[in-house]
Amino acid sequence: MRQQEGRNTKPSACVIDAQSVKTSTSVPATSHGTDNTKKIVGRKRSIATGKLGLLPAVLATAAGVQDSVAGPQLLGQVAAAHPDLRKVWVDGGCRKHFAEHAATPGIDMKITARTPGTRGFIPIPKRWAVERTYGWLMLHRRLVRSCEAHPHRCEAMIRLAMSDLVDRRLTGEATLSWRDPTPMDQKHIPG
């Protein structure tokens, strides 16, 4: 797919971010936590994505796990799968030891943050790619809430949704939306 978009087959940069989602009542209390910043009891899904929105790594943890703790583990997954990786952009939640961890395999880590005092939605350069990927994943109803009992199953559901998105992009098929009319809506029912 990278070749189809006119890019090198191996990514040299990625963006890392995390999203906290609520869990269903079937999820054991031991596998979820509380994200105090967003006031969400659930899981945190950290992903690494390239400019095209492809997903080289995903990590599901309890929502209470800080980005600076989950980030190095996620970066390790990406660096192992893509040894040519040279640059990574992260949000302001990452700390100095994460930058030191990134420097060990020779990866340049840049923190991209909002301009202080800005209000409302303003796309942040470089980070928009990961936010767009989260938006695509939210089109899959199963991912709106974490229903999986184990975090590794949550990761598998994200990968499954991403494979569907990649398949649609490769075949040129449009992603369905709730705005799209169904075949029943298009039929005229005499009445």
KEKE-898190 format. One record per atom (N, C-alpha, C): residue in three letters; x, y, z. Coordinates in steps of 0.001 Angstrom, whole numbers, padded with zeros to 6 digits, always signed. Layout:
! KEKE-898190
AlaXYZ;...
//
This chain:
! KEKE-898190
Met+000826-001180+000000;Met+000000+000000+000000;Met+000877+001252+000000;Arg+002010+001210+000698;Arg+002917+002363+000702;Arg+003434+002648-000706;Gln+003722+001591-001469;Gln+004177+001779-002844;Gln+003082+002405-003698;Gln+001842+001977-003474;Gln+000708+002515-004210;Gln+000563+004018-003974;Glu+000950+004480-002785;Glu+000872+005898-002434;Glu+002140+006665-002822;Gly+003110+005949-003457;Gly+004332+006607-003902;Gly+005360+006809-002807;Arg+005336+005968-001792;Arg+006263+006088-000661;Arg+007205+004898-000615;Asn+008268+005041+000170;Asn+009199+003957+000403;Asn+008460+002819+001114;Thr+008848+001580+000866;Thr+008139+000445+001463;Thr+008328+000365+002971;Lys+009413+000932+003486;Lys+009675+000887+004926;Lys+009522+002291+005506;Pro+008697+002437+006553;Pro+008514+003768+007139;Pro+009759+004228+007886;Ser+010030+005538+007825;Ser+011182+006103+008540;Ser+010739+006983+009700;Ala+009426+007221+009823;Ala+008907+008059+010905;Ala+007524+007573+011312;Cys+007157+007872+012551;Cys+005813+007519+013025;Cys+005367+008506+014088;Val+004100+008429+014426;Val+003496+009264+015449;Val+002882+008331+016482;Ile+003104+008622+017758;Ile+002567+007797+018843;Ile+001595+008630+019655;Asp+000443+008048+019962;Asp-000546+008716+020800;Asp-001388+007649+021497;Ala-002134+008074+022499;Ala-002979+007153+023262;Ala-004394+007705+023340;Gln-005340+006778+023434;Gln-006761+007124+023528;Gln-007357+006319+024673;Ser-008076+006982+025579;Ser-008746+006285+026674;Ser-010196+006048+026291;Val-010660+004808+026492;Val-012052+004463+026200;Val-012648+003735+027391;Lys-013939+003846+027533;Lys-014634+003151+028614;Lys-014654+001657+028327;Thr-014799+000880+029381;Thr-014909-000571+029229;Thr-016337-000998+029555;Ser-016712-002162+029057;Ser-018040-002694+029357;Ser-018005-003372+030714;Thr-019151-003748+031192;Thr-019240-004371+032520;Thr-018644-005765+032544;Ser-018428-006374+031385;Ser-017864-007730+031343;Ser-016341-007746+031501;Val-015703-006588+031492;Val-014248-006515+031603;Val-013864-006621+033079;Pro-012946-007548+033415;Pro-012530-007686+034811;Pro-011885-006404+035342;Ala-012116-006119+036609;Ala-011592-004893+037223;Ala-010071-004856+037217;Thr-009426-006000+037133;Thr-007962-006033+037144;Thr-007340-005539+035844;Ser-008113-005492+034763;Ser-007533-005105+033476;Ser-007967-003719+033003;His-008583-002924+033883;His-008864-001540+033511;His-008537-000636+034691;Gly-008459+000651+034417;Gly-008102+001618+035445;Gly-008751+002953+035157;Thr-008277+004000+035826;Thr-008864+005320+035693;Thr-007857+006296+035095;Asp-008260+006953+034007;Asp-007470+008028+033427;Asp-007929+009303+034116;Asn-007134+009787+035069;Asn-007541+010947+035865;Asn-007637+012220+035044;Thr-006873+012332+033968;Thr-006922+013527+033133;Thr-008253+013640+032411;Lys-008741+012533+031875;Lys-009979+012550+031088;Lys-011181+012041+031860;Lys-010974+011634+033107;Lys-012060+011137+033972;Lys-012770+009939+033349;Ile-011969+009012+032805;Ile-012524+007821+032162;Ile-012032+006584+032897;Val-012970+005712+033247;Val-012624+004416+033807;Val-012658+003431+032654;Gly-011516+002856+032340;Gly-011475+001940+031210;Gly-010073+001541+030829;Arg-009830+001509+029517;Arg-008543+001103+028961;Arg-007944+002245+028157;Lys-006643+002178+028031;Lys-005926+003129+027182;Lys-005366+002347+026016;Arg-005654+002825+024803;Arg-005149+002182+023590;Arg-004105+003095+022975;Ser-002869+002651+022991;Ser-001770+003420+022418;Ser-001456+002840+021054;Ile-001319+003719+020064;Ile-000979+003251+018726;Ile+000174+004074+018164;Ala+000893+003461+017265;Ala+001901+004144+016462;Ala+001414+004069+015032;Thr+001478+005179+014339;Thr+001003+005208+012964;Thr+001917+006083+012116;Gly+001956+005771+010844;Gly+002728+006580+009906;Gly+001860+007650+009292;Lys+002413+008393+008354;Lys+001683+009485+007716;Lys+000463+008988+006943;Leu+000526+007751+006442;Leu-000588+007187+005686;Leu-001682+006608+006581;Gly-001445+006557+007888;Gly-002438+006018+008805;Gly-002311+004532+009034;Leu-001266+003905+008506;Leu-001058+002477+008732;Leu-000605+002245+010168;Leu-000864+001064+010682;Leu-000679+000782+012101;Leu+000430-000243+012334;Pro+001676+000183+012569;Pro+002736-000792+012814;Pro+002717-001389+014218;Ala+002117-000694+015205;Ala+002113-001221+016572;Ala+000912-000703+017343;Val+000429-001538+018258;Val-000686-001174+019129;Val-000443-001797+020501;Leu-000862-001085+021551;Leu-000689-001566+022913;Leu-001910-001162+023730;Ala-002563-002122+024361;Ala-003716-001849+025214;Ala-003299-002044+026667;Thr-003578-001039+027496;Thr-003245-001083+028918;Thr-004423-000554+029713;Ala-004296-000594+031023;Ala-005292+000047+031874;Ala-005213+001547+031648;Ala-006334+002239+031796;Ala-006376+003674+031494;Ala-005470+004485+032408;Gly-005137+003965+033575;Gly-004286+004687+034511;Gly-002813+004687+034146;Val-002406+003904+033177;Val-001004+003837+032774;Val-000649+005110+032004;Gln+000411+005781+032439;Gln+000834+007034+031806;Gln+001422+006772+030418;Asp+001306+007757+029532;Asp+001866+007660+028186;Asp+003372+007451+028223;Ser+004033+008054+029196;Ser+005487+007934+029288;Ser+005916+006541+029734;Val+004992+005744+030261;Val+005285+004360+030645;Val+004968+003410+029491;Ala+003819+003596+028842;Ala+003420+002732+027729;Ala+004204+003050+026458;Gly+004605+004304+026304;Gly+005305+004743+025096;Gly+006574+003972+024775;Pro+007486+003785+025743;Pro+008703+003034+025446;Pro+008433+001595+024986;Gln+007432+000959+025577;Gln+007091-000407+025159;Gln+006561-000402+023724;Leu+005713+000561+023399;Leu+005171+000679+022042;Leu+006283+001014+021053;Leu+007164+001928+021440;Leu+008283+002293+020570;Leu+009203+001099+020337;Gly+009366+000256+021353;Gly+010171-000967+021194;Gly+009569-001894+020150;Gln+008232-002015+020150;Gln+007555-002845+019146;Gln+007789-002297+017739;Val+007658-000977+017594;Val+007820-000355+016275;Val+009263-000482+015798;Ala+010210-000209+016689;Ala+011628-000266+016324;Ala+012051-001684+015949;Ala+011482-002691+016614;Ala+011804-004082+016281;Ala+011247-004462+014911;Ala+010053-003991+014607;Ala+009422-004330+013322;Ala+009971-003490+012168;His+010420-002271+012470;His+010898-001351+011432;His+012238-000752+011858;Pro+013339-001456+011615;Pro+014652-000961+012065;Pro+015106+000321+011365;Asp+014464+000714+010260;Asp+014832+001943+009560;Asp+014182+003183+010172;Leu+013394+003016+011222;Leu+012703+004130+011862;Leu+013723+005113+012450;Arg+013585+006389+012103;Arg+014541+007399+012561;Arg+013900+008559+013316;Lys+012578+008742+013197;Lys+011935+009878+013845;Lys+010572+009465+014383;Val+010228+009987+015553;Val+008920+009725+016141;Val+008412+011014+016775;Trp+007125+011297+016579;Trp+006484+012446+017193;Trp+005526+011932+018256;Val+005518+012582+019404;Val+004667+012198+020534;Val+003992+013442+021082;Asp+003006+013238+021977;Asp+002348+014394+022576;Asp+003092+014826+023840;Gly+002592+015850+024475;Gly+003261+016434+025636;Gly+003274+015553+026868;Gly+002520+014453+026869;Gly+002484+013572+028031;Gly+003732+012719+028194;Cys+004612+012741+027221;Cys+005829+011931+027290;Cys+006918+012696+028033;Arg+007706+011954+028784;Arg+008722+012559+029635;Arg+010132+012336+029096;Lys+011078+012880+029824;Lys+012479+012851+029411;Lys+013003+011428+029251;His+012633+010504+030178;His+013168+009140+030067;His+012664+008435+028810;Phe+011514+008861+028288;Phe+011032+008318+027021;Phe+011935+008778+025887;Ala+012365+010041+025933;Ala+013282+010560+024915;Ala+014618+009825+024976;Glu+015076+009527+026175;Glu+016328+008775+026331;Glu+016177+007357+025794;His+015009+006760+026039;His+014735+005409+025520;His+014720+005421+023990;Ala+014156+006469+023408;Ala+014095+006578+021945;Ala+015481+006783+021358;Ala+016346+007492+022068;Ala+017683+007784+021559;Ala+018568+006540+021523;Thr+018271+005540+022347;Thr+019094+004326+022400;Thr+019191+003640+021037;Pro+018072+003394+020310;Pro+018219+002805+018971;Pro+018462+003838+017872;Gly+018704+005111+018246;Gly+018991+006145+017249;Gly+017763+006813+016673;Ile+016675+006860+017439;Ile+015435+007479+016976;Ile+015323+008875+017580;Asp+015061+009863+016735;Asp+014894+011233+017171;Asp+013440+011443+017576;Met+013192+011774+018848;Met+011835+011968+019342;Met+011541+013456+019463;Lys+010422+013879+018903;Lys+009984+015269+018981;Lys+008633+015317+019681;Ile+008506+016260+020618;Ile+007236+016443+021312;Ile+006457+017536+020596;Thr+005245+017195+020171;Thr+004362+018166+019529;Thr+003229+018471+020491;Ala+003075+019718+020816;Ala+002045+020103+021783;Ala+001229+021263+021235;Arg+000069+021447+021823;Arg-000784+022572+021449;Arg-000132+023873+021879;Thr-000408+024910+021148;Thr+000057+026231+021537;Thr-000710+026648+022784;Pro-000023+027075+023829;Pro-000735+027459+025060;Pro-001776+028545+024791;Gly-002942+028374+025382;Gly-004013+029349+025246;Gly-004973+029096+024100;Thr-004697+028106+023241;Thr-005618+027828+022138;Thr-006832+027086+022664;Arg-007966+027358+022060;Arg-009208+026714+022473;Arg-009841+026044+021268;Gly-010605+024990+021520;Gly-011293+024299+020441;Gly-010376+023350+019694;Phe-010894+022829+018599;Phe-010123+021866+017818;Phe-009208+022583+016840;Ile-007917+022357+017005;Ile-006927+022876+016072;Ile-005973+021727+015777;Pro-005897+021282+014514;Pro-004997+020169+014197;Pro-003543+020541+014492;Ile-002848+019638+015148;Ile-001442+019843+015475;Ile-000613+019188+014384;Pro+000341+019928+013802;Pro+001165+019338+012743;Pro+001790+018018+013195;Lys+001852+017076+012290;Lys+002394+015729+012473;Lys+001447+014837+013262;Arg+000815+015337+014326;Arg-000049+014490+015142;Arg-001408+014242+014514;Trp-001782+015015+013506;Trp-003092+014829+012891;Trp-003223+013422+012311;Ala-002098+012814+011895;Ala-002159+011479+011278;Ala-002681+010439+012264;Val-002238+010490+013508;Val-002692+009512+014497;Val-004135+009811+014922;Glu-004495+011077+015004;Glu-005877+011431+015347;Glu-006830+010976+014246;Arg-006411+011111+012995;Arg-007219+010645+011869;Arg-007399+009127+011931;Thr-006338+008402+012296;Thr-006432+006951+012411;Thr-007413+006556+013504;Tyr-007387+007254+014640;Tyr-008373+006981+015692;Tyr-009788+007237+015180;Gly-009967+008261+014381;Gly-011278+008534+013792;Gly-011737+007406+012894;Trp-010827+006885+012082;Trp-011170+005751+011215;Trp-011543+004532+012051;Leu-010791+004294+013109;Leu-011070+003128+013944;Leu-012425+003247+014639;Met-012838+004476+014962;Met-014123+004669+015636;Met-015307+004360+014728;Leu-015068+004248+013404;Leu-016140+003834+012504;Leu-016530+002381+012749;His-015662+001634+013415;His-015947+000243+013762;His-016613+000239+015137;Arg-017863-000065+015150;Arg-018686+000036+016351;Arg-018115-000721+017533;Arg-017464-001823+017266;Arg-016918-002660+018331;Arg-015818-001933+019119;Leu-015196-000918+018513;Leu-014094-000227+019172;Leu-014509+001026+019936;Val-015777+001378+019892;Val-016233+002560+020603;Val-016069+002369+022105;Arg-016234+001156+022558;Arg-016052+000791+023965;Arg-015223-000488+023982;Ser-014360-000634+024968;Ser-013545-001838+025058;Ser-014354-002939+025743;Cys-014710-003952+024974;Cys-015539-005048+025488;Cys-014741-006316+025757;Glu-013474-006304+025420;Glu-012664-007512+025522;Glu-012195-007735+026953;Ala-012216-008987+027395;Ala-011813-009313+028757;Ala-010313-009149+028973;His-009531-009379+027941;His-008071-009302+028068;His-007521-008227+027126;Pro-006508-007487+027561;Pro-005942-006428+026716;Pro-005415-006932+025373;His-004845-008141+025313;His-004326-008631+024033;His-005453-008865+023028;Arg-006656-009169+023499;Arg-007798-009303+022592;Arg-008243-007931+022088;Cys-008120-006936+022936;Cys-008420-005559+022532;Cys-007479-005133+021409;Glu-006205-005463+021546;Glu-005224-005165+020508;Glu-005573-005883+019205;Ala-006018-007136+019318;Ala-006391-007910+018129;Ala-007591-007290+017415;Met-008556-006771+018172;Met-009724-006140+017554;Met-009316-004867+016800;Ile-008359-004135+017339;Ile-007874-002932+016654;Ile-007172-003326+015362;Arg-006354-004367+015410;Arg-005667-004837+014204;Arg-006666-005348+013163;Leu-007717-006014+013609;Leu-008746-006500+012696;Leu-009456-005335+012011;Ala-009800-004311+012766;Ala-010442-003129+012185;Ala-009495-002439+011203;Met-008224-002390+011541;Met-007261-001751+010651;Met-007087-002549+009370;Ser-007119-003876+009471;Ser-007001-004677+008245;Ser-008196-004435+007328;Asp-009371-004209+007899;Asp-010545-003874+007097;Asp-010351-002529+006398;Leu-009808-001556+007125;Leu-009566-000243+006525;Leu-008534-000321+005404;Val-007464-001087+005606;Val-006435-001240+004578;Val-007014-001942+003364;Asp-007828-002971+003600;Asp-008470-003693+002500;Asp-009338-002752+001679;Arg-010099-001894+002334;Arg-010954-000935+001618;Arg-010119+000056+000810;Arg-009001+000491+001368;Arg-008151+001436+000641;Arg-007487+000777-000560;Leu-007067-000471-000413;Leu-006427-001166-001526;Leu-007394-001444-002666;Thr-008636-001764-002332;Thr-009621-002089-003355;Thr-010358-000858-003877;Gly-010167+000285-003212;Gly-010845+001500-003650;Gly-012285+001580-003201;Glu-012700+000690-002330;Glu-014069+000687-001826;Glu-014216+001759-000753;Ala-015279+002493-000783;Ala-015516+003549+000202;Ala-015920+002937+001532;Thr-015516+003592+002604;Thr-015911+003164+003938;Thr-017363+003526+004154;Leu-018147+002592+004670;Leu-019558+002855+004921;Leu-019711+003843+006060;Ser-020746+004626+006008;Ser-021025+005616+007028;Ser-022489+005516+007410;Trp-022825+006031+008570;Trp-024227+006012+008975;Trp-025048+006933+008088;Arg-024378+007818+007355;Arg-025091+008722+006454;Arg-025463+008052+005127;Asp-024763+006965+004806;Asp-025016+006282+003539;Asp-026374+005583+003593;Pro-027169+005723+002543;Pro-028460+005026+002530;Pro-028255+003517+002358;Thr-029065+002758+003021;Thr-029007+001305+002874;Thr-029821+000919+001646;Pro-029627-000303+001135;Pro-030424-000724-000025;Pro-031931-000646+000229;Met-032366-000877+001477;Met-033807-000798+001777;Met-034305+000644+001665;Asp-033443+001617+002011;Asp-033850+003016+001917;Asp-034019+003454+000468;Gln-033312+002816-000446;Gln-033350+003216-001841;Gln-034566+002647-002584;Lys-035147+001600-002046;Lys-036324+001005-002694;Lys-037553+001838-002418;His-038364+001938-003411;His-039627+002633-003212;His-040680+001596-002826;Ile-041218+001769-001684;Ile-042256+000855-001212;Ile-043611+001497-001497;Pro-044415+000855-002381;Pro-045710+001445-002714;Pro-046605+001485-001480;Gly-047340+002546-001370;Gly-048128+002577-000188;Gly-049315+003349-000242;
//
